[in-house]
Amino acid sequence: MAKSKDVRLTITLECTQCANNRQKRLPGISRYTTQKNRRNTPARLELKKFCRFCNQHTNHKEIK
C-alpha cells in the first residue's frame, strides 16, 4: 500500500513567455508534465523546454 504522502510528485510546467503575452495565449500555452522529488527539490522547478507556440526554447515554471 502506498503512503498518503509520496516522495515523488507529478508537476506541470508552463511556458513563461506564452503566459505573459496575451496575443500568443489565444492559440494555446505550452505545458509539460514531469515528476520531481519533494525532499530534494522543495522549491518550484524551472526548466528550459521547447515551446511550440513560441517556436523556441523558453523557461517553463512549475504551476499548481
N, CA, C and O atoms as a printed pandas DataFrame, in Angstrom:
     atom_number atom_name residue_name chain_id  residue_number  x_coord  y_coord  z_coord
0              1         N          MET        A               1    0.832   -1.179    0.000
1              2        CA          MET        A               1    0.000    0.000    0.000
2              3         C          MET        A               1    0.880    1.246    0.000
3              4         O          MET        A               1    1.911    1.294    0.671
4              5         N          ALA        A               2    0.462    2.239   -0.752
5              6        CA          ALA        A               2    1.198    3.493   -0.826
6              7         C          ALA        A               2    0.827    4.394    0.349
7              8         O          ALA        A               2   -0.308    4.398    0.826
8              9         N          LYS        A               3    1.808    5.144    0.791
9             10        CA          LYS        A               3    1.555    6.097    1.864
10            11         C          LYS        A               3    0.831    7.310    1.295
11            12         O          LYS        A               3    0.851    7.547    0.087
12            13         N          SER        A               4    0.199    8.068    2.166
13            14        CA          SER        A               4   -0.563    9.227    1.712
14            15         C          SER        A               4    0.348   10.353    1.237
15            16         O          SER        A               4   -0.047   11.141    0.378
16            17         N          LYS        A               5    1.566   10.443    1.783
17            18        CA          LYS        A               5    2.499   11.481    1.367
18            19         C          LYS        A               5    3.639   10.834    0.601
19            20         O          LYS        A               5    4.660   10.472    1.187
20            21         N          ASP        A               6    3.469   10.688   -0.707
21            22        CA          ASP        A               6    4.517   10.130   -1.544
22            23         C          ASP        A               6    5.630   11.139   -1.702
23            24         O          ASP        A               6    5.410   12.348   -1.628
24            25         N          VAL        A               7    6.845   10.622   -1.924
25            26        CA          VAL        A               7    8.002   11.498   -2.091
26            27         C          VAL        A               7    7.996   12.116   -3.484
27            28         O          VAL        A               7    8.342   13.287   -3.639
28            29         N          ARG        A               8    7.608   11.348   -4.498
29            30        CA          ARG        A               8    7.608   11.852   -5.867
30            31         C          ARG        A               8    6.245   12.430   -6.219
31            32         O          ARG        A               8    5.206   11.812   -5.985
32            33         N          LEU        A               9    6.277   13.650   -6.797
33            34        CA          LEU        A               9    5.054   14.345   -7.190
34            35         C          LEU        A               9    5.017   14.528   -8.697
35            36         O          LEU        A               9    6.060   14.708   -9.326
36            37         N          THR        A              10    3.833   14.484   -9.279
37            38        CA          THR        A              10    3.655   14.825  -10.686
38            39         C          THR        A              10    3.346   16.314  -10.755
39            40         O          THR        A              10    2.390   16.790  -10.142
40            41         N          ILE        A              11    4.172   17.051  -11.514
41            42        CA          ILE        A              11    4.018   18.502  -11.604
42            43         C          ILE        A              11    3.791   18.904  -13.053
43            44         O          ILE        A              11    4.072   18.137  -13.974
44            45         N          THR        A              12    3.284   20.103  -13.243
45            46        CA          THR        A              12    3.042   20.656  -14.572
46            47         C          THR        A              12    3.941   21.866  -14.763
47            48         O          THR        A              12    4.005   22.742  -13.901
48            49         N          LEU        A              13    4.644   21.915  -15.907
49            50        CA          LEU        A              13    5.499   23.043  -16.260
50            51         C          LEU        A              13    4.802   23.846  -17.348
51            52         O          LEU        A              13    4.304   23.277  -18.319
52            53         N          GLU        A              14    4.763   25.176  -17.188
53            54        CA          GLU        A              14    4.088   26.046  -18.142
54            55         C          GLU        A              14    5.055   27.095  -18.667
55            56         O          GLU        A              14    5.887   27.610  -17.920
56            57         N          CYS        A              15    4.947   27.411  -19.953
57            58        CA          CYS        A              15    5.810   28.403  -20.598
58            59         C          CYS        A              15    5.570   29.778  -19.987
59            60         O          CYS        A              15    4.423   30.194  -19.823
60            61         N          THR        A              16    6.648   30.488  -19.649
61            62        CA          THR        A              16    6.511   31.804  -19.036
62            63         C          THR        A              16    6.227   32.878  -20.078
63            64         O          THR        A              16    5.529   33.846  -19.775
64            65         N          GLN        A              17    6.741   32.739  -21.283
65            66        CA          GLN        A              17    6.516   33.756  -22.303
66            67         C          GLN        A              17    5.101   33.700  -22.855
67            68         O          GLN        A              17    4.521   34.749  -23.132
68            69         N          CYS        A              18    4.532   32.535  -23.022
69            70        CA          CYS        A              18    3.155   32.414  -23.511
70            71         C          CYS        A              18    2.167   32.956  -22.479
71            72         O          CYS        A              18    1.165   33.568  -22.848
72            73         N          ALA        A              19    2.435   32.741  -21.205
73            74        CA          ALA        A              19    1.533   33.205  -20.159
74            75         C          ALA        A              19    1.526   34.726  -20.073
75            76         O          ALA        A              19    0.499   35.322  -19.748
76            77         N          ASN        A              20    2.674   35.369  -20.365
77            78        CA          ASN        A              20    2.759   36.827  -20.278
78            79         C          ASN        A              20    2.214   37.511  -21.522
79            80         O          ASN        A              20    1.691   38.621  -21.423
80            81         N          ASN        A              21    2.320   36.891  -22.678
81            82        CA          ASN        A              21    1.915   37.507  -23.928
82            83         C          ASN        A              21    0.457   37.154  -24.229
83            84         O          ASN        A              21    0.147   35.987  -24.468
84            85         N          ARG        A              22   -0.429   38.128  -24.222
85            86        CA          ARG        A              22   -1.859   37.861  -24.433
86            87         C          ARG        A              22   -2.166   37.428  -25.863
87            88         O          ARG        A              22   -3.094   36.648  -26.078
88            89         N          GLN        A              23   -1.412   37.913  -26.841
89            90        CA          GLN        A              23   -1.667   37.533  -28.226
90            91         C          GLN        A              23   -1.324   36.069  -28.459
91            92         O          GLN        A              23   -2.024   35.388  -29.209
92            93         N          LYS        A              24   -0.264   35.570  -27.836
93            94        CA          LYS        A              24    0.110   34.168  -28.004
94            95         C          LYS        A              24   -0.680   33.257  -27.092
95            96         O          LYS        A              24   -0.675   32.040  -27.277
96            97         N          ARG        A              25   -1.368   33.831  -26.098
97            98        CA          ARG        A              25   -2.140   32.995  -25.186
98            99         C          ARG        A              25   -3.385   32.416  -25.857
99           100         O          ARG        A              25   -3.898   31.384  -25.427
100          101         N          LEU        A              26   -3.867   33.070  -26.899
101          102        CA          LEU        A              26   -5.082   32.606  -27.560
102          103         C          LEU        A              26   -4.943   31.233  -28.207
103          104         O          LEU        A              26   -5.804   30.387  -27.971
104          105         N          PRO        A              27   -3.898   30.952  -29.021
105          106        CA          PRO        A              27   -3.836   29.635  -29.634
106          107         C          PRO        A              27   -3.540   28.519  -28.644
107          108         O          PRO        A              27   -3.987   27.389  -28.842
108          109         N          GLY        A              28   -2.798   28.811  -27.586
109          110        CA          GLY        A              28   -2.506   27.785  -26.598
110          111         C          GLY        A              28   -1.296   28.121  -25.764
111          112         O          GLY        A              28   -0.573   29.074  -26.056
112          113         N          ILE        A              29   -1.074   27.337  -24.725
113          114        CA          ILE        A              29    0.062   27.505  -23.841
114          115         C          ILE        A              29    0.808   26.192  -23.802
115          116         O          ILE        A              29    0.212   25.123  -23.664
116          117         N          SER        A              30    2.125   26.284  -23.925
117          118        CA          SER        A              30    2.958   25.088  -23.874
118          119         C          SER        A              30    3.018   24.565  -22.448
119          120         O          SER        A              30    3.385   25.302  -21.532
120          121         N          ARG        A              31    2.659   23.294  -22.248
121          122        CA          ARG        A              31    2.693   22.666  -20.930
122          123         C          ARG        A              31    3.328   21.290  -21.021
123          124         O          ARG        A              31    3.085   20.538  -21.966
124          125         N          TYR        A              32    4.133   20.977  -20.040
125          126        CA          TYR        A              32    4.762   19.675  -19.910
126          127         C          TYR        A              32    4.426   19.110  -18.540
127          128         O          TYR        A              32    4.213   19.868  -17.594
128          129         N          THR        A              33    4.377   17.792  -18.421
129          130        CA          THR        A              33    4.227   17.151  -17.122
130          131         C          THR        A              33    5.487   16.343  -16.855
131          132         O          THR        A              33    6.059   15.738  -17.762
132          133         N          THR        A              34    5.907   16.343  -15.600
133          134        CA          THR        A              34    7.084   15.602  -15.178
134          135         C          THR        A              34    6.936   15.276  -13.701
135          136         O          THR        A              34    5.944   15.645  -13.073
136          137         N          GLN        A              35    7.917   14.589  -13.154
137          138        CA          GLN        A              35    7.905   14.265  -11.736
138          139         C          GLN        A              35    9.122   14.860  -11.068
139          140         O          GLN        A              35   10.178   15.007  -11.683
140          141         N          LYS        A              36    8.961   15.204   -9.782
141          142        CA          LYS        A              36   10.087   15.689   -9.006
142          143         C          LYS        A              36   10.042   15.061   -7.628
143          144         O          LYS        A              36    8.994   14.626   -7.152
144          145         N          ASN        A              37   11.209   15.025   -6.997
145          146        CA          ASN        A              37   11.329   14.502   -5.652
146          147         C          ASN        A              37   11.074   15.635   -4.671
147          148         O          ASN        A              37   11.759   16.657   -4.709
148          149         N          ARG        A              38   10.103   15.462   -3.803
149          150        CA          ARG        A              38    9.700   16.510   -2.860
150          151         C          ARG        A              38   10.819   16.826   -1.863
151          152         O          ARG        A              38   10.972   17.980   -1.462
152          153         N          ARG        A              39   11.593   15.831   -1.461
153          154        CA          ARG        A              39   12.638   16.048   -0.460
154          155         C          ARG        A              39   13.858   16.745   -1.043
155          156         O          ARG        A              39   14.450   17.591   -0.375
156          157         N          ASN        A              40   14.251   16.414   -2.272
157          158        CA          ASN        A              40   15.444   17.003   -2.872
158          159         C          ASN        A              40   15.205   18.405   -3.405
159          160         O          ASN        A              40   16.091   19.255   -3.315
160          161         N          THR        A              41   14.017   18.666   -3.961
161          162        CA          THR        A              41   13.721   19.969   -4.554
162          163         C          THR        A              41   12.387   20.491   -4.011
163          164         O          THR        A              41   11.352   20.347   -4.662
164          165         N          PRO        A              42   12.411   21.094   -2.827
165          166        CA          PRO        A              42   11.155   21.619   -2.270
166          167         C          PRO        A              42   10.677   22.887   -2.970
167          168         O          PRO        A              42    9.484   23.192   -2.949
168          169         N          ALA        A              43   11.600   23.632   -3.591
169          170        CA          ALA        A              43   11.223   24.875   -4.271
170          171         C          ALA        A              43   10.587   24.558   -5.624
171          172         O          ALA        A              43   10.634   23.422   -6.096
172          173         N          ARG        A              44    9.992   25.583   -6.238
173          174        CA          ARG        A              44    9.365   25.394   -7.545
174          175         C          ARG        A              44   10.434   25.154   -8.607
175          176         O          ARG        A              44   11.481   25.802   -8.609
176          177         N          LEU        A              45   10.163   24.231   -9.491
177          178        CA          LEU        A              45   11.108   23.824  -10.518
178          179         C          LEU        A              45   10.988   24.735  -11.730
179          180         O          LEU        A              45    9.890   25.162  -12.087
180          181         N          GLU        A              46   12.127   25.035  -12.366
181          182        CA          GLU        A              46   12.145   25.838  -13.582
182          183         C          GLU        A              46   13.143   25.213  -14.549
183          184         O          GLU        A              46   14.329   25.094  -14.239
184          185         N          LEU        A              47   12.653   24.811  -15.729
185          186        CA          LEU        A              47   13.486   24.161  -16.736
186          187         C          LEU        A              47   13.335   24.866  -18.066
187          188         O          LEU        A              47   12.326   25.522  -18.324
188          189         N          LYS        A              48   14.348   24.725  -18.912
189          190        CA          LYS        A              48   14.289   25.285  -20.253
190          191         C          LYS        A              48   13.798   24.178  -21.190
191          192         O          LYS        A              48   14.474   23.166  -21.375
192          193         N          LYS        A              49   12.612   24.382  -21.779
193          194        CA          LYS        A              49   11.990   23.393  -22.661
194          195         C          LYS        A              49   11.570   24.089  -23.958
195          196         O          LYS        A              49   11.532   25.317  -24.036
196          197         N          PHE        A              50   11.256   23.280  -24.974
197          198        CA          PHE        A              50   10.822   23.833  -26.260
198          199         C          PHE        A              50    9.342   24.160  -26.208
199          200         O          PHE        A              50    8.526   23.333  -25.802
200          201         N          CYS        A              51    9.000   25.378  -26.624
201          202        CA          CYS        A              51    7.608   25.814  -26.712
202          203         C          CYS        A              51    7.223   25.851  -28.184
203          204         O          CYS        A              51    7.834   26.580  -28.965
204          205         N          ARG        A              52    6.221   25.076  -28.569
205          206        CA          ARG        A              52    5.830   25.022  -29.980
206          207         C          ARG        A              52    5.058   26.258  -30.415
207          208         O          ARG        A              52    4.944   26.523  -31.612
208          209         N          PHE        A              53    4.529   27.017  -29.470
209          210        CA          PHE        A              53    3.803   28.236  -29.808
210          211         C          PHE        A              53    4.758   29.414  -29.996
211          212         O          PHE        A              53    4.531   30.267  -30.854
212          213         N          CYS        A              54    5.822   29.463  -29.197
213          214        CA          CYS        A              54    6.853   30.492  -29.361
214          215         C          CYS        A              54    7.887   30.060  -30.401
215          216         O          CYS        A              54    8.625   30.897  -30.920
216          217         N          ASN        A              55    7.947   28.772  -30.709
217          218        CA          ASN        A              55    8.875   28.179  -31.672
218          219         C          ASN        A              55   10.330   28.387  -31.253
219          220         O          ASN        A              55   11.195   28.633  -32.094
220          221         N          GLN        A              56   10.596   28.286  -29.942
221          222        CA          GLN        A              56   11.954   28.398  -29.424
222          223         C          GLN        A              56   12.008   27.786  -28.031
223          224         O          GLN        A              56   10.973   27.470  -27.445
224          225         N          HIS        A              57   13.218   27.619  -27.502
225          226        CA          HIS        A              57   13.395   27.118  -26.152
226          227         C          HIS        A              57   13.183   28.269  -25.174
227          228         O          HIS        A              57   13.824   29.314  -25.288
228          229         N          THR        A              58   12.281   28.074  -24.211
229          230        CA          THR        A              58   11.956   29.112  -23.230
230          231         C          THR        A              58   11.927   28.486  -21.836
231          232         O          THR        A              58   11.930   27.263  -21.695
232          233         N          ASN        A              59   11.900   29.330  -20.820
233          234        CA          ASN        A              59   11.798   28.855  -19.448
234          235         C          ASN        A              59   10.373   28.396  -19.175
235          236         O          ASN        A              59    9.406   29.066  -19.537
236          237         N          HIS        A              60   10.267   27.249  -18.535
237          238        CA          HIS        A              60    8.980   26.696  -18.115
238          239         C          HIS        A              60    9.006   26.568  -16.608
239          240         O          HIS        A              60    9.904   25.931  -16.057
240          241         N          LYS        A              61    8.023   27.170  -15.921
241          242        CA          LYS        A              61    7.958   27.142  -14.471
242          243         C          LYS        A              61    6.865   26.190  -13.999
243          244         O          LYS        A              61    5.885   25.935  -14.699
244          245         N          GLU        A              62    7.063   25.685  -12.814
245          246        CA          GLU        A              62    6.091   24.790  -12.190
246          247         C          GLU        A              62    4.861   25.571  -11.769
247          248         O          GLU        A              62    4.964   26.649  -11.183
248          249         N          ILE        A              63    3.686   25.010  -12.078
249          250        CA          ILE        A              63    2.426   25.602  -11.633
250          251         C          ILE        A              63    1.725   24.591  -10.735
251          252         O          ILE        A              63    2.112   23.425  -10.670
252          253         N          LYS        A              64    0.686   25.056  -10.044
253          254        CA          LYS        A              64   -0.053   24.142   -9.161
254          255         C          LYS        A              64   -0.852   23.139   -9.946
255          256         O          LYS        A              64   -1.531   22.296   -9.360
